[in-house]
Amino acid sequence: MRWTDIYDIAAELADIHPSVDPKFVNFVDLRAWVIALEDFDDNPERCGEKILEAIQAAWIEEVE
């Protein structure tokens, strides 16, 4: 997975962190959790706030 795989990342995070409410996840933790995903294979430095916002929004959508 790469940073642009927003919906795949969101689905993985929802599976791995089922008790977490994504509305309250800070971007520091979110970035670290994405980088820690087993299938994630992208440059950690290519991530910006807009990407994290998109992942968070997709994760919220995934759990609702």
CORJOGI-V935474 format. One record per helix or strand of 3 or more residues. SS is the DSSP state (~ for helix, > for strand). FROM is the first residue (numbers start at 0). TO is the last residue. If there is no record, write none. Layout:
{{SS & FROM & TO} {SS & FROM & TO}}
This chain:
{{~ & 5 & 15} {~ & 21 & 23} {~ & 26 & 35} {~ & 43 & 45} {~ & 48 & 62}}
